[in-house]
Structure formats: C-alpha cells, structure tokens
Amino acid sequence: MCGYNREICFAKGADVGWLKQMEDEGYKFYNENGKEEDCLKILQSYGINSIRLRVWVNPTDGRCGKDEVVEMAERAINMGFKLMIDFHYSDYWADPEKQFKPKAWESHSFKELVNDVSTHTKEVLIALKEKNIYPEWVQVGNEIPNGMLWPEGKIENFDKLSKLLNSGYDAVKDVLPSSKVIIHLDQGDDRKRFIEFFDNHTANGGKYDVIGVSYYPYWVNKNYKETIDNLMNNLNEYIDRYEKEVMVCEIGGEDTEVEDTYNMLKEVIERVREIPQGKGLGVFYWEPEGAFSWSKYKLSAWGNDGKPSKALDAFID
C-alpha cells in the first residue's frame, strides 16, 4: 500500500481493457517523438501510475476474461503500476442500461447467484494472488445505479442487491484483506442518484470501502464547467455522509476537443487531490489508448496518428 505520501498515494489511472486486443490486432503505439513504444510505457511517461482492468465471466472471445486479465495485470505490476480490478459480473459489457447475467448463471436461484458472485470473485483474485499480484482496489459491479445481475439484483429488490454486493465484498476480503472494495455508479454530478443508492445500501447492511463515480459531461450534453462543482460538492458530501473514501473511476472527454478535455481532466485531478485527509483517492481515464480509428469511441486521449493527445498532459501538469 502507498503509505503516507499523498503524491505517491494519489492514483493517476488508465483503464486499458482494450489494450491486449489492440496489440493482438496489430495496432502500433507511438510516443510523442513518433517512436514506436509499449503503450503502458507511454502512459507511464505521462505520470500515470495505476491501471484498471475489467473482468468478464465467460466472454465468447476470451477478451477481458480471467486469463487475459491475469496476463495484463502481471505486465502492469511488473512495470510498477498499482492495479484496480473491475468485476462486471457479466459475460460482456455491464453498465446502467444493461446488467445481464452470465449465460452460465441464467437459470440459477438467487441463493446460487450469491454464491456465483463469491466464487467468480475469489477465482480471479486467487489467480492474481498466485502470481504475487495484490490489487490496491477491487470494484464490485460496474456502473450499477440500477443494480446488477438483473432481474434479481435490480434496485427494486435492494435487499437482494445488497446481499449480492456483500457477497463480492466478503470474497475480496477473504482473498485480499487489504484491498479496498469500490462500489461504482455513473453520473458523478447527480447527487440524487448516489444518495438514493447508498442510503438504501447502508439500510440493507451494505459493505464497501470506497464510493466510485464516473464523470462524462459529454454523455449528458454538458460542458464540464456546468457540472464540475456538483461533482466536487457531491464527493465531499459522500465522505461525510457515509464515512468513506471517494474516487473518480472513469472520466473522459471528446478526442476532437483536446484543449477542453485537457482542462477538464486537469481541474478534476487537482480538485480530487485537494479533498481533505487524502480521501480523494484518484482519477482514472477510461480507455485513453482507444483511438477512434480503431475503436470508434469518441472519448479516448489518443490521436489517429497512434500518438497520445495533449489531454494526457493533465496527468503531469
């Protein structure tokens, strides 16, 4: 763990779940001087010290499955990165609009689902531990304002949702007692979304260490200047209301609006780092390397020339 130096403690992070696939498909990464280089080395040169990897249960192509995650985690740890593991509890993307059960779990009873969460979580974390990999943070569920493992884990059944989340929490602590468990919702500037969720989770005996947020002004058609004060007021309130730490687990801005994305990222990093007592743990850019030419994703921090954009300077400046 990071000790008492806040600058070392503070996570400047990148989610790089696409990286292995990009490399396997022949995508080349270039540093700012135009020289081909390992993407993780390039990210490191921008001050990024932490890597986030998503886990899918039984992905059809193996992408983001246990084996690939262990391989990428080992690579990151060997380069000196800290690590976050993000459990989706699905075979593919899980987000506020879709939280589909893994195919192998579809016919299971609720009791079996609780056990499935525990078994899957432990299986992945034990595989990491066997490689001497100890994630700093483990996220139980991905963007779950509407619950997970639908329909049983929908927020309309909050007692069941809390049981599922607590099963994940307990599994993490059984394998990695010192890892911090994150519960992650989207739209970090939306106070009502978080208060309703975490008040309910608390009332149902919910266990967690960190409140994680996503912050994407682009997806709600707003400039960050309209919402950043709400984000920061919310984070500070959650620390007091729930006595937890907070983290921006995902952030991103338009790749064609580099200056605006740089300014947003710089301000969020500065203000999260200034949260009293070091309770603002860090900021993770989601798929900065996922250039539009490869991914068709508009919010990377990479140019179609294979080089990082100026937006990533925010992690250094």
C-alpha positions as CSV (number, residue, x, y, z in Angstrom):
1,M,0.0,0.0,0.0
2,C,1.1,3.6,-0.6
3,G,2.0,4.8,2.9
4,Y,1.7,8.5,3.8
5,N,3.0,10.4,0.8
6,R,-0.1,11.7,-0.8
7,E,1.6,12.4,-4.2
8,I,2.6,8.7,-4.3
9,C,-0.8,7.6,-2.9
10,F,-2.9,9.5,-5.4
11,A,-3.9,7.3,-8.3
12,K,-3.4,8.8,-11.7
13,G,-5.0,6.0,-13.6
14,A,-5.9,4.5,-17.0
15,D,-8.4,1.8,-17.8
16,V,-6.8,-0.2,-20.6
17,G,-9.1,-3.1,-21.1
18,W,-8.8,-2.8,-24.9
19,L,-5.0,-2.8,-25.0
20,K,-4.3,-6.5,-25.4
21,Q,-6.9,-6.8,-28.2
22,M,-5.4,-3.7,-30.0
23,E,-1.9,-5.1,-29.8
24,D,-3.1,-8.6,-31.0
25,E,-4.7,-6.9,-34.0
26,G,-1.5,-5.1,-34.9
27,Y,-2.2,-1.6,-33.6
28,K,1.0,0.3,-33.1
29,F,1.5,2.9,-30.4
30,Y,4.0,5.8,-30.7
31,N,5.4,8.2,-28.1
32,E,5.3,12.0,-28.6
33,N,8.5,11.8,-30.6
34,G,7.0,9.4,-33.1
35,K,8.9,6.3,-31.9
36,E,7.0,3.0,-31.5
37,E,6.8,2.1,-27.9
38,D,4.9,-0.1,-25.4
39,C,1.6,1.7,-24.7
40,L,2.0,1.2,-20.9
41,K,5.4,2.8,-21.1
42,I,3.9,5.8,-22.9
43,L,1.2,6.1,-20.3
44,Q,3.8,5.9,-17.5
45,S,5.8,8.7,-19.1
46,Y,2.6,10.9,-18.6
47,G,2.6,10.3,-14.9
48,I,0.0,7.5,-14.9
49,N,0.8,5.2,-12.0
50,S,-2.3,2.9,-11.9
51,I,-4.1,0.6,-14.3
52,R,-7.7,-0.6,-14.3
53,L,-8.8,-3.9,-15.9
54,R,-12.3,-5.1,-16.3
55,V,-13.3,-8.8,-15.8
56,W,-16.0,-10.6,-17.8
57,V,-17.1,-14.0,-16.6
58,N,-17.2,-16.2,-19.8
59,P,-16.6,-13.8,-22.8
60,T,-17.1,-15.6,-26.1
61,D,-13.7,-14.4,-27.5
62,G,-11.8,-14.6,-24.2
63,R,-11.3,-10.8,-24.1
64,C,-11.3,-9.5,-20.6
65,G,-11.7,-13.0,-19.2
66,K,-9.7,-14.2,-16.3
67,D,-6.7,-15.4,-18.2
68,E,-6.2,-12.2,-20.2
69,V,-6.8,-10.1,-17.0
70,V,-4.1,-12.0,-15.1
71,E,-1.7,-11.6,-18.1
72,M,-2.3,-7.9,-18.3
73,A,-2.2,-7.4,-14.5
74,E,1.2,-9.2,-14.3
75,R,2.6,-7.0,-17.0
76,A,1.3,-3.8,-15.3
77,I,2.6,-4.8,-11.8
78,N,6.0,-5.7,-13.2
79,M,6.2,-2.2,-14.6
80,G,5.4,-0.7,-11.2
81,F,1.8,0.2,-11.7
82,K,-0.8,-0.1,-9.0
83,L,-3.9,-2.1,-10.0
84,M,-7.7,-1.9,-9.9
85,I,-9.8,-4.9,-10.9
86,D,-13.3,-4.1,-12.1
87,F,-15.8,-7.0,-11.9
88,H,-18.7,-6.7,-14.3
89,Y,-20.4,-10.0,-13.3
90,S,-21.5,-10.4,-16.9
91,D,-20.1,-12.1,-20.0
92,Y,-19.9,-8.7,-21.7
93,W,-20.4,-5.0,-21.0
94,A,-22.3,-4.1,-17.9
95,D,-23.5,-0.5,-17.4
96,P,-26.6,1.4,-16.3
97,E,-28.6,0.2,-19.4
98,K,-27.7,-3.5,-19.2
99,Q,-26.7,-5.8,-16.4
100,F,-27.2,-9.2,-17.9
101,K,-26.4,-12.3,-16.0
102,P,-23.6,-14.5,-17.4
103,K,-25.1,-17.3,-19.5
104,A,-23.8,-20.0,-17.1
105,W,-25.8,-18.3,-14.3
106,E,-29.0,-17.6,-16.1
107,S,-31.0,-20.5,-14.6
108,H,-29.6,-20.1,-11.1
109,S,-31.7,-19.3,-8.0
110,F,-30.9,-16.2,-6.0
111,K,-29.0,-18.2,-3.4
112,E,-26.9,-19.7,-6.2
113,L,-26.3,-16.2,-7.7
114,V,-24.9,-15.0,-4.3
115,N,-22.6,-18.0,-4.4
116,D,-21.7,-17.4,-8.0
117,V,-20.6,-13.8,-7.2
118,S,-18.4,-15.1,-4.4
119,T,-16.9,-18.0,-6.4
120,H,-16.1,-15.9,-9.5
121,T,-14.6,-13.1,-7.5
122,K,-12.4,-15.4,-5.5
123,E,-11.4,-17.4,-8.6
124,V,-10.0,-14.3,-10.3
125,L,-8.4,-12.8,-7.2
126,I,-6.7,-16.1,-6.2
127,A,-5.3,-16.4,-9.8
128,L,-3.8,-13.0,-9.3
129,K,-2.5,-13.7,-5.8
130,E,-0.8,-16.9,-7.1
131,K,1.2,-14.6,-9.4
132,N,2.0,-12.4,-6.4
133,I,-0.3,-9.7,-7.7
134,Y,-2.2,-7.7,-5.0
135,P,-4.7,-5.2,-6.4
136,E,-4.9,-2.0,-4.5
137,W,-8.7,-1.7,-5.3
138,V,-11.4,-4.1,-6.4
139,Q,-14.6,-2.8,-7.9
140,V,-17.7,-5.0,-7.2
141,G,-20.0,-4.2,-10.1
142,N,-19.6,-1.7,-12.9
143,E,-21.9,1.4,-13.1
144,I,-24.7,-0.1,-11.1
145,P,-27.2,2.7,-10.2
146,N,-29.9,0.3,-11.4
147,G,-28.4,-2.7,-9.8
148,M,-26.7,-5.7,-11.3
149,L,-27.4,-9.3,-12.2
150,W,-30.9,-8.5,-13.4
151,P,-33.7,-9.1,-12.6
152,E,-32.8,-10.4,-9.1
153,G,-30.3,-7.7,-8.4
154,K,-32.4,-4.7,-9.6
155,I,-32.6,-1.7,-7.2
156,E,-36.3,-2.5,-6.8
157,N,-35.0,-5.5,-4.8
158,F,-32.4,-3.6,-2.8
159,D,-32.2,-6.2,-0.1
160,K,-31.1,-8.8,-2.7
161,L,-28.8,-6.3,-4.4
162,S,-27.0,-5.6,-1.1
163,K,-26.7,-9.4,-0.5
164,L,-25.0,-9.8,-3.9
165,L,-22.7,-6.8,-3.4
166,N,-21.8,-8.0,0.1
167,S,-21.0,-11.5,-1.3
168,G,-18.5,-9.8,-3.6
169,Y,-17.1,-7.7,-0.7
170,D,-16.6,-10.7,1.5
171,A,-15.0,-12.6,-1.3
172,V,-12.5,-9.8,-1.9
173,K,-11.6,-9.6,1.8
174,D,-11.3,-13.3,2.2
175,V,-8.6,-13.4,-0.5
176,L,-7.1,-9.9,-0.2
177,P,-7.9,-8.4,3.2
178,S,-6.0,-5.1,2.5
179,S,-7.6,-4.4,-0.9
180,K,-10.2,-1.6,-0.9
181,V,-13.6,-2.5,-2.3
182,I,-15.3,0.1,-4.5
183,I,-19.0,0.4,-5.4
184,H,-19.3,2.4,-8.7
185,L,-22.1,4.4,-10.1
186,D,-22.2,6.7,-13.2
187,Q,-23.0,10.4,-13.4
188,G,-21.0,11.6,-10.5
189,D,-22.5,15.0,-10.7
190,D,-26.0,13.6,-10.0
191,R,-26.4,13.8,-6.2
192,K,-29.9,12.2,-6.1
193,R,-28.6,9.1,-7.9
194,F,-25.9,8.4,-5.3
195,I,-27.8,9.4,-2.2
196,E,-30.8,7.1,-3.0
197,F,-28.4,4.2,-3.8
198,F,-26.1,4.5,-0.9
199,D,-28.8,5.3,1.7
200,N,-30.5,2.1,0.6
201,H,-27.4,0.0,0.6
202,T,-26.5,1.3,4.1
203,A,-30.0,0.5,5.3
204,N,-29.5,-3.1,4.0
205,G,-26.2,-3.6,5.7
206,G,-24.1,-2.8,2.7
207,K,-20.3,-3.2,3.0
208,Y,-17.8,-1.3,0.9
209,D,-14.7,1.0,1.4
210,V,-14.9,3.5,-1.5
211,I,-17.6,5.3,-3.5
212,G,-16.5,5.3,-7.1
213,V,-18.0,7.6,-9.7
214,S,-18.0,8.0,-13.5
215,Y,-17.8,11.6,-14.8
216,Y,-18.5,12.1,-18.5
217,P,-20.0,15.6,-19.2
218,Y,-20.1,14.6,-22.9
219,W,-22.7,11.9,-22.4
220,V,-25.2,14.3,-20.8
221,N,-24.5,17.0,-23.4
222,K,-23.0,19.5,-21.0
223,N,-19.7,21.3,-20.7
224,Y,-17.7,20.2,-17.6
225,K,-17.8,23.8,-16.3
226,E,-21.6,23.3,-15.8
227,T,-21.2,20.2,-13.7
228,I,-17.8,20.1,-12.0
229,D,-18.9,22.0,-8.9
230,N,-21.7,19.5,-8.4
231,L,-19.3,16.6,-8.8
232,M,-16.9,18.0,-6.2
233,N,-19.7,19.0,-3.7
234,N,-21.1,15.5,-4.0
235,L,-17.8,13.8,-3.4
236,N,-17.2,15.8,-0.3
237,E,-20.7,15.2,0.9
238,Y,-20.4,11.4,0.4
239,I,-17.2,11.3,2.5
240,D,-19.0,12.9,5.5
241,R,-22.4,11.2,5.0
242,Y,-21.1,7.6,4.6
243,E,-17.6,8.0,6.2
244,K,-16.0,6.5,3.0
245,E,-13.3,7.5,0.6
246,V,-14.1,8.5,-3.0
247,M,-12.6,8.0,-6.4
248,V,-13.3,9.0,-10.0
249,C,-13.1,5.5,-11.5
250,E,-13.9,6.7,-15.1
251,I,-13.5,10.0,-16.9
252,G,-13.3,11.0,-20.5
253,G,-13.7,13.9,-22.9
254,E,-14.0,14.3,-26.7
255,D,-10.9,13.4,-28.6
256,T,-11.6,16.2,-31.1
257,E,-11.8,18.8,-28.3
258,V,-8.4,18.2,-26.9
259,E,-8.0,21.5,-25.1
260,D,-11.3,21.2,-23.3
261,T,-10.6,17.6,-22.3
262,Y,-7.2,18.6,-21.0
263,N,-8.7,21.5,-18.9
264,M,-11.5,19.2,-17.5
265,L,-9.1,16.5,-16.6
266,K,-6.6,18.8,-15.1
267,E,-9.2,20.5,-12.9
268,V,-10.8,17.2,-11.8
269,I,-7.3,15.8,-10.8
270,E,-6.4,18.9,-8.9
271,R,-9.7,19.2,-7.0
272,V,-9.9,15.5,-6.2
273,R,-6.4,15.5,-4.9
274,E,-7.2,18.5,-2.7
275,I,-10.0,16.7,-0.9
276,P,-9.1,16.8,2.8
277,Q,-7.2,13.9,4.6
278,G,-6.4,12.3,1.3
279,K,-9.9,10.8,1.0
280,G,-10.0,11.6,-2.7
281,L,-8.1,8.5,-3.9
282,G,-7.5,9.2,-7.6
283,V,-8.8,9.7,-11.1
284,F,-8.9,7.1,-13.9
285,Y,-9.2,7.9,-17.6
286,W,-11.3,5.3,-19.4
287,E,-9.5,3.8,-22.4
288,P,-7.2,6.7,-23.2
289,E,-5.3,4.5,-25.7
290,G,-8.5,3.5,-27.5
291,A,-8.0,5.7,-30.6
292,F,-11.1,6.4,-32.6
293,S,-9.5,4.9,-35.8
294,W,-9.5,1.6,-34.0
295,S,-12.4,1.7,-31.5
296,K,-14.9,4.3,-33.0
297,Y,-15.0,5.6,-29.4
298,K,-15.1,9.4,-29.3
299,L,-13.6,9.9,-25.8
300,S,-10.1,8.5,-26.0
301,A,-7.0,10.6,-25.4
302,W,-5.2,9.2,-28.4
303,G,-4.8,10.6,-31.9
304,N,-5.4,8.7,-35.2
305,D,-1.6,9.0,-35.7
306,G,-1.1,6.5,-32.9
307,K,0.3,9.1,-30.5
308,P,-1.2,10.4,-27.2
309,S,-3.1,13.7,-27.3
310,K,-2.3,16.7,-25.3
311,A,-5.2,15.8,-23.0
312,L,-2.9,13.3,-21.2
313,D,-0.6,16.2,-20.2
314,A,-3.1,16.9,-17.5
315,F,-1.7,14.0,-15.5
316,I,1.7,15.7,-15.5
317,D,0.9,19.4,-15.3
